[in-house]
Amino acid sequence: MTDPTIEEMRAVLSDAEEWNREQAIYWFASDHHSGQWSNLYAALCATEYQPSVIERCPDGEDCYQALVAAFTHGTSRTWPH
C-alpha cells in the first residue's frame, strides 16, 4: 500500500467525472489512511466531496477500484449493493 497524494489520485482518475472522482477519493482515503499525518488523511480532508450521514460506501465502484488497482497490492473492499 502506498500513501498517494490527492493530486496523484486525481491524475489516476483524470478521465472520470468530477463527482465520481471526488467521491472515490474520499472513500478510498477513508478506508486506507494510516492516521492524521498521512497523505491519504490529508486527501480525505481536502476532497470536495462530503457524504451524507446515511452514506456508507461510494455509489459506483469503478473509480474506487481504479484507485485500489493503482495504489494497493490487490487489497480490495467489496461494497454491498
DSSP file (Angstrom, degrees, kcal/mol; ACC not computed):
  #  RESIDUE AA STRUCTURE BP1 BP2  ACC     N-H-->O    O-->H-N    N-H-->O    O-->H-N    TCO  KAPPA ALPHA  PHI   PSI    X-CA   Y-CA   Z-CA
    1    1 A M              0   0    0      0, 0.0    71,-0.2     0, 0.0     2,-0.2   0.000 360.0 360.0 360.0 129.2    0.0    0.0    0.0
    2    2 A T        -     0   0    0     69,-2.4    69,-0.1     0, 0.0    71,-0.0  -0.519 360.0-125.4 -98.4 174.2    1.3    3.4   -0.9
    3    3 A D        -     0   0    0     -2,-0.2    36,-0.2    36,-0.0    30,-0.0  -0.682  36.6-170.0-120.4  74.8    0.3    6.7    0.5
    4    4 A P        -     0   0    0      0, 0.0    39,-0.2     0, 0.0     2,-0.1  -0.220  17.9-122.9 -70.2 155.1   -0.8    8.8   -2.5
    5    5 A T     >  -     0   0    0      1,-0.1     4,-2.0    37,-0.1     5,-0.2  -0.433  29.8-106.0 -84.4 168.0   -1.5   12.5   -2.5
    6    6 A I  H  > S+     0   0    0      1,-0.2     4,-2.6     2,-0.2     5,-0.2   0.863 122.4  55.3 -62.8 -35.0   -4.8   13.9   -3.7
    7    7 A E  H  > S+     0   0    0      2,-0.2     4,-1.9     1,-0.2    -1,-0.2   0.898 106.4  50.0 -65.5 -40.2   -3.1   15.1   -6.8
    8    8 A E  H  > S+     0   0    0      2,-0.2     4,-1.7     1,-0.2    -2,-0.2   0.898 112.7  47.0 -65.0 -40.2   -1.8   11.6   -7.6
    9    9 A M  H  X S+     0   0    0     -4,-2.0     4,-1.7     2,-0.2    -2,-0.2   0.903 110.7  51.4 -69.2 -40.3   -5.3   10.1   -7.2
   10   10 A R  H  < S+     0   0    0     -4,-2.6    -1,-0.2     1,-0.2    -2,-0.2   0.867 107.4  54.6 -63.2 -34.7   -6.9   12.8   -9.3
   11   11 A A  H >< S+     0   0    0     -4,-1.9     3,-1.2     1,-0.2    -1,-0.2   0.902 106.9  50.0 -65.3 -40.8   -4.3   12.1  -12.0
   12   12 A V  H 3< S+     0   0    0     -4,-1.7     3,-0.3     1,-0.3    -1,-0.2   0.869 118.8  39.2 -62.6 -36.1   -5.3    8.4  -12.0
   13   13 A L  T >< S+     0   0    0     -4,-1.7     3,-1.9     1,-0.2    -1,-0.3   0.026  77.0 125.8-102.6  25.8   -9.0    9.4  -12.3
   14   14 A S  T <  S+     0   0    0     -3,-1.2    -1,-0.2     1,-0.3    -2,-0.1   0.752  73.5  51.1 -61.0 -25.5   -8.4   12.3  -14.7
   15   15 A D  T 3  S+     0   0    0     -3,-0.3    -1,-0.3    -4,-0.2     2,-0.1   0.539  93.5  95.9 -87.8  -6.7  -11.0   10.9  -17.2
   16   16 A A  S <  S-     0   0    0     -3,-1.9     2,-0.1    -6,-0.2    -3,-0.0  -0.433  87.5 -95.2 -83.1 156.7  -13.7   10.5  -14.6
   17   17 A E     >  -     0   0    0     -2,-0.1     4,-2.7     1,-0.1     5,-0.2  -0.417  38.5-114.8 -64.6 146.7  -16.5   12.9  -13.9
   18   18 A E  H  > S+     0   0    0      1,-0.2     4,-2.9     2,-0.2     5,-0.3   0.883 113.9  52.3 -54.2 -44.8  -15.6   15.3  -11.0
   19   19 A W  H  > S+     0   0    0      1,-0.2     4,-2.1     2,-0.2    -1,-0.2   0.935 113.6  42.7 -59.3 -48.3  -18.4   13.9   -8.8
   20   20 A N  H  > S+     0   0    0      2,-0.2     4,-2.3     1,-0.2    -1,-0.2   0.891 114.7  51.6 -65.7 -39.6  -17.3   10.3   -9.2
   21   21 A R  H  X S+     0   0    0     -4,-2.7     4,-2.3     2,-0.2    -2,-0.2   0.950 112.8  43.0 -62.3 -51.2  -13.6   11.2   -8.9
   22   22 A E  H  X S+     0   0    0     -4,-2.9     4,-2.3     1,-0.2    27,-0.2   0.869 113.4  52.4 -66.9 -36.6  -14.0   13.1   -5.6
   23   23 A Q  H  X S+     0   0    0     -4,-2.1     4,-2.3    -5,-0.3    -1,-0.2   0.926 110.8  47.3 -64.5 -44.5  -16.4   10.5   -4.2
   24   24 A A  H  X S+     0   0    0     -4,-2.3     4,-2.7     1,-0.2     5,-0.3   0.899 111.4  51.1 -64.1 -41.2  -13.9    7.7   -4.9
   25   25 A I  H  X S+     0   0    0     -4,-2.3     4,-2.7     2,-0.2     5,-0.3   0.925 109.9  50.6 -61.8 -44.4  -11.0    9.7   -3.4
   26   26 A Y  H  X S+     0   0    0     -4,-2.3     4,-2.5     1,-0.2    -2,-0.2   0.957 115.6  40.3 -58.1 -52.5  -13.0   10.3   -0.2
   27   27 A W  H  X S+     0   0    0     -4,-2.3     4,-2.2     2,-0.2    -2,-0.2   0.879 115.6  50.6 -69.8 -37.5  -13.9    6.7    0.3
   28   28 A F  H  X S+     0   0    0     -4,-2.7     4,-1.8    -5,-0.2    -1,-0.2   0.942 114.1  44.9 -63.6 -46.6  -10.5    5.3   -0.7
   29   29 A A  H  X S+     0   0    0     -4,-2.7     4,-2.0    -5,-0.3    -2,-0.2   0.895 112.6  52.0 -64.1 -39.9   -8.8    7.7    1.7
   30   30 A S  H  < S+     0   0    0     -4,-2.5    -1,-0.2    -5,-0.3    -2,-0.2   0.897 114.5  42.5 -62.0 -41.2  -11.3    7.0    4.4
   31   31 A D  H  < S+     0   0    0     -4,-2.2    -1,-0.2    -5,-0.2    -2,-0.2   0.769 126.0  29.3 -76.4 -27.1  -10.7    3.2    4.0
   32   32 A H  H  < S+     0   0    0     -4,-1.8    -2,-0.2    -5,-0.2    -3,-0.2   0.489  80.4 120.3-120.3  -4.1   -6.9    3.3    3.7
   33   33 A H     <  -     0   0    0     -4,-2.0     3,-0.1    -5,-0.2   -30,-0.0  -0.267  48.7-149.7 -66.8 154.5   -5.4    6.2    5.6
   34   34 A S        -     0   0    0      1,-0.4     2,-0.2     0, 0.0    -1,-0.1   0.167  62.5 -53.4-109.6  16.7   -2.9    5.4    8.3
   35   35 A G  S >  S-     0   0    0      1,-0.1     3,-2.1     3,-0.0     6,-0.4  -0.659  73.5 -57.1 132.1 173.4   -3.5    8.4   10.5
   36   36 A Q  T 3  S+     0   0    0      1,-0.3    -1,-0.1    -2,-0.2    -3,-0.0   0.601 125.3  56.8 -66.2 -12.7   -3.7   12.2   10.5
   37   37 A W  T 3  S+     0   0    0     -3,-0.1    -1,-0.3     4,-0.1     2,-0.1   0.406  87.5 101.4 -97.3   2.6   -0.2   12.7    9.3
   38   38 A S  S <> S-     0   0    0     -3,-2.1     4,-1.8     1,-0.1     5,-0.1  -0.469  79.1-122.9 -86.9 158.2   -0.7   10.6    6.1
   39   39 A N  H  > S+     0   0    0      1,-0.2     4,-2.4     2,-0.2   -33,-0.2   0.876 113.2  56.4 -61.5 -38.5   -1.2   11.9    2.6
   40   40 A L  H  > S+     0   0    0      2,-0.2     4,-2.4     1,-0.2    -1,-0.2   0.883 105.6  49.3 -65.2 -37.7   -4.5    9.9    2.4
   41   41 A Y  H  > S+     0   0    0     -6,-0.4     4,-1.9     2,-0.2    -1,-0.2   0.910 110.6  50.7 -66.1 -40.4   -5.8   11.6    5.5
   42   42 A A  H  X S+     0   0    0     -4,-1.8     4,-1.7     1,-0.2    -2,-0.2   0.901 110.9  49.5 -61.4 -40.1   -4.9   15.0    4.0
   43   43 A A  H  X S+     0   0    0     -4,-2.4     4,-1.9     2,-0.2    -2,-0.2   0.903 106.8  55.4 -64.9 -41.4   -6.8   14.0    0.8
   44   44 A L  H  < S+     0   0    0     -4,-2.4    -1,-0.2     1,-0.2    -2,-0.2   0.895 112.8  42.3 -57.3 -41.5   -9.8   12.9    2.9
   45   45 A C  H  < S+     0   0    0     -4,-1.9    -1,-0.2     1,-0.2    -2,-0.2   0.783 117.5  46.9 -75.7 -27.9   -9.9   16.4    4.4
   46   46 A A  H  < S+     0   0    0     -4,-1.7    -2,-0.2    -5,-0.2    -1,-0.2   0.640  82.8 110.7 -93.2 -15.9   -9.2   18.2    1.2
   47   47 A T     <  -     0   0    0     -4,-1.9   -25,-0.0     1,-0.1   -24,-0.0  -0.222  69.0-132.4 -62.5 151.1  -11.7   16.4   -1.2
   48   48 A E  S    S+     0   0    0      2,-0.0     2,-0.4   -29,-0.0    -1,-0.1   0.463  82.1  90.1 -81.3  -1.4  -14.6   18.4   -2.4
   49   49 A Y        +     0   0    0    -27,-0.2    -2,-0.1    -5,-0.1   -30,-0.0  -0.810  49.0 178.4-101.0 135.0  -16.9   15.5   -1.6
   50   50 A Q        -     0   0    0     -2,-0.4   -27,-0.1   -24,-0.0    -2,-0.0  -0.973  24.2-134.4-133.1 120.3  -18.7   15.1    1.7
   51   51 A P        -     0   0    0      0, 0.0     2,-0.1     0, 0.0   -28,-0.0  -0.273  22.6-107.9 -71.6 158.0  -21.0   12.2    2.2
   52   52 A S    >   -     0   0    0      1,-0.1     3,-1.2     0, 0.0     0, 0.0  -0.361  38.2-101.6 -74.3 166.8  -24.4   12.4    3.8
   53   53 A V  T 3  S+     0   0    0      1,-0.3    -1,-0.1    -2,-0.1     0, 0.0   0.693 121.8  50.4 -66.4 -17.9  -24.8   11.0    7.3
   54   54 A I  T 3  S+     0   0    0      2,-0.0    -1,-0.3     0, 0.0     2,-0.2   0.528  86.0 104.4 -98.4  -5.8  -26.5    7.9    5.9
   55   55 A E    <   +     0   0    0     -3,-1.2     0, 0.0     1,-0.1     0, 0.0  -0.536  33.9 166.9 -76.8 140.3  -23.9    7.1    3.2
   56   56 A R        +     0   0    0      1,-0.3    -1,-0.1    -2,-0.2    -3,-0.0   0.421  63.4  14.4-129.2  -5.5  -21.6    4.2    3.9
   57   57 A C  S    S-     0   0    0     22,-0.1    -1,-0.3    23,-0.0     2,-0.0  -0.979  88.0 -76.7-162.5 164.4  -19.9    3.5    0.5
   58   58 A P        -     0   0    0      0, 0.0     3,-0.1     0, 0.0   -38,-0.0  -0.333  34.0-128.6 -68.7 151.8  -19.4    5.0   -2.9
   59   59 A D  S    S+     0   0    0      1,-0.1     2,-0.4     2,-0.0   -39,-0.0   0.934  95.1  29.1 -64.1 -47.4  -22.3    5.0   -5.5
   60   60 A G        -     0   0    0      1,-0.1     4,-0.5   -40,-0.1    -1,-0.1  -0.905  64.7-155.7-117.7 145.2  -20.1    3.5   -8.2
   61   61 A E  S  > S+     0   0    0     -2,-0.4     4,-3.3     1,-0.1     5,-0.3   0.617  74.0  86.8 -94.6 -12.8  -17.2    1.2   -7.7
   62   62 A D  H  > S+     0   0    0      1,-0.2     4,-1.7     2,-0.2    -1,-0.1   0.923  95.8  38.6 -57.3 -50.6  -15.3    1.9  -11.0
   63   63 A C  H  > S+     0   0    0      2,-0.2     4,-1.8     1,-0.2    -1,-0.2   0.909 116.9  51.6 -67.5 -41.9  -13.3    4.9   -9.8
   64   64 A Y  H  > S+     0   0    0     -4,-0.5     4,-2.1     1,-0.2    -2,-0.2   0.934 110.6  48.4 -59.3 -46.3  -12.8    3.4   -6.3
   65   65 A Q  H  X S+     0   0    0     -4,-3.3     4,-2.6     1,-0.2    -1,-0.2   0.817 105.6  58.4 -66.5 -30.1  -11.4    0.1   -7.9
   66   66 A A  H  X S+     0   0    0     -4,-1.7     4,-1.9    -5,-0.3    -1,-0.2   0.892 108.0  46.8 -64.2 -38.8   -9.1    2.2  -10.1
   67   67 A L  H  X S+     0   0    0     -4,-1.8     4,-2.4     2,-0.2     5,-0.2   0.897 110.6  52.1 -68.7 -40.3   -7.6    3.7   -7.0
   68   68 A V  H  X S+     0   0    0     -4,-2.1     4,-1.9     1,-0.2     6,-0.5   0.941 111.6  47.0 -58.0 -47.5   -7.3    0.2   -5.4
   69   69 A A  H  < S+     0   0    0     -4,-2.6    -1,-0.2     1,-0.2    -2,-0.2   0.869 116.5  44.1 -63.5 -37.2   -5.5   -1.1   -8.5
   70   70 A A  H  < S+     0   0    0     -4,-1.9    -1,-0.2    -5,-0.2    -2,-0.2   0.823 126.7  24.0 -78.1 -32.2   -3.2    1.9   -8.7
   71   71 A F  H  < S+     0   0    0     -4,-2.4   -69,-2.4    -5,-0.1     2,-0.3   0.438 111.3  57.8-123.4   0.5   -2.2    2.2   -5.0
   72   72 A T  S  < S-     0   0    0     -4,-1.9     2,-0.4    -5,-0.2     4,-0.0  -0.767  79.8-112.8-123.5 173.9   -2.6   -1.1   -3.3
   73   73 A H  S    S-     0   0    0     -2,-0.3     3,-0.1     1,-0.0    -4,-0.1  -0.373  84.9 -61.6-101.3  52.5   -1.3   -4.6   -3.8
   74   74 A G  S    S+     0   0    0     -6,-0.5     2,-0.5    -2,-0.4    -5,-0.1   0.470  92.5 144.6  85.3   1.9   -4.6   -6.1   -4.7
   75   75 A T        +     0   0    0     -7,-0.2     2,-0.3    -6,-0.0    -1,-0.3  -0.642  25.1 171.5 -75.8 122.2   -6.3   -5.4   -1.4
   76   76 A S        -     0   0    0     -2,-0.5     2,-0.5    -3,-0.1   -11,-0.0  -0.946  30.1-139.8-134.7 152.9   -9.9   -4.5   -2.2
   77   77 A R        -     0   0    0     -2,-0.3     2,-0.6     2,-0.0    -9,-0.1  -0.937  17.1-142.2-110.2 134.2  -13.1   -3.9   -0.3
   78   78 A T        -     0   0    0     -2,-0.5    -2,-0.0     0, 0.0   -17,-0.0  -0.856  16.3-147.1 -97.5 125.7  -16.3   -5.3   -1.6
   79   79 A W        -     0   0    0     -2,-0.6     2,-0.2     1,-0.1   -22,-0.1  -0.683  18.4-113.1 -91.9 142.9  -19.3   -3.0   -1.2
   80   80 A P              0   0    0      0, 0.0    -1,-0.1     0, 0.0   -23,-0.0  -0.499 360.0 360.0 -69.2 144.1  -22.8   -4.2   -0.5
   81   81 A H              0   0    0     -2,-0.2    -2,-0.0     0, 0.0     0, 0.0   0.401 360.0 360.0-104.2 360.0  -25.2   -3.5   -3.4
